[in-house]
Amino acid sequence: MLKHIVMWRFKDGAEGKSRKEHAQWMKEHLEALVGVVPEIRSLEVGVNVNPAEASYDAVLVSVFDDFEAMQRYQVHPAHLEVAAYCKGVSESRTAVDYEI
């Protein structure tokens, strides 16, 4: 099994939305992929509540059978739609993948 964790910091005001609104959009749209992308074993998105400047705005924690399953998820058309939005409104992104 592989755990995939991603954190984003969004651009305030991009597409007329606040950082928190972008985080909420990501939460709704990523969680909607469950049942659509068969490789997802579990998926959770959290929206940050800590106002510290060093904090990221949202975090994704997802689980896949293996690295190859995660790669199939990443190129799934439904995921690519969410990723395209994210790229346009993200200031920074960081990720880690590890076996569990």
C-alpha positions in Angstrom: 0.0 0.0 0.0 1.1 3.5 -0.7 0.2 6.7 1.2 0.2 9.9 -0.9 0.1 13.2 1.0 0.0 16.6 -0.8 -0.2 20.1 0.7 -1.0 23.3 -1.1 -0.8 27.0 -0.5 -3.1 28.9 -2.7 -2.9 32.4 -4.3 -5.3 34.8 -2.5 -7.5 36.4 -5.1 -6.8 34.0 -7.9 -10.0 33.6 -10.0 -11.7 36.0 -7.5 -11.5 33.5 -4.6 -9.8 33.6 -1.2 -7.2 30.9 -0.2 -9.8 29.3 2.0 -12.3 29.2 -0.9 -9.7 27.5 -3.1 -9.1 25.0 -0.3 -12.8 24.2 0.0 -13.1 23.8 -3.8 -10.2 21.3 -3.7 -11.8 19.4 -0.8 -15.1 19.1 -2.6 -13.7 18.1 -6.0 -11.0 15.7 -4.8 -13.4 13.9 -2.4 -15.8 13.6 -5.4 -13.2 11.4 -7.1 -13.9 8.6 -4.7 -15.9 6.0 -6.6 -15.0 7.6 -9.9 -11.2 6.8 -9.9 -11.1 3.1 -9.1 -7.5 3.2 -7.9 -8.4 5.3 -4.8 -8.5 3.1 -1.7 -9.1 6.0 0.7 -9.0 9.8 0.3 -9.4 12.7 2.8 -8.9 16.4 2.3 -8.5 18.8 5.2 -8.8 22.6 5.1 -6.4 24.4 7.3 -7.7 26.3 10.4 -4.3 27.5 11.6 -3.8 31.2 10.7 0.0 31.0 11.0 1.9 32.3 7.9 3.9 29.0 7.6 0.7 26.9 7.3 -0.5 25.4 4.1 -4.1 25.9 3.1 -5.2 22.3 2.3 -3.9 18.7 2.7 -4.7 15.6 0.8 -4.1 12.2 2.4 -4.9 9.3 0.0 -4.1 5.6 -0.1 -3.4 3.4 -3.2 -2.5 -0.3 -3.6 0.9 0.7 -5.0 2.9 3.3 -6.8 1.6 2.2 -10.2 -2.0 2.6 -9.0 -1.2 6.1 -7.8 0.3 6.9 -11.3 -2.9 5.7 -12.9 -4.9 8.0 -10.6 -2.7 10.9 -11.5 -3.5 10.6 -15.3 -7.2 9.7 -14.8 -9.3 12.4 -16.7 -11.3 13.3 -13.6 -8.2 13.9 -11.6 -6.6 15.9 -14.4 -9.6 18.3 -14.3 -9.0 19.0 -10.6 -5.2 19.2 -11.2 -5.6 21.8 -13.9 -7.6 24.1 -11.6 -5.1 23.6 -8.8 -2.2 24.5 -11.0 -3.8 27.8 -11.9 -4.5 28.8 -8.3 -1.6 27.3 -6.4 1.3 29.3 -5.0 3.2 26.2 -3.8 2.8 22.5 -3.5 4.6 19.8 -1.6 4.1 16.1 -1.5 5.4 12.8 0.0 4.6 9.2 -0.9 5.5 6.3 1.3 4.7 2.6 1.7 2.5 1.5 4.5 
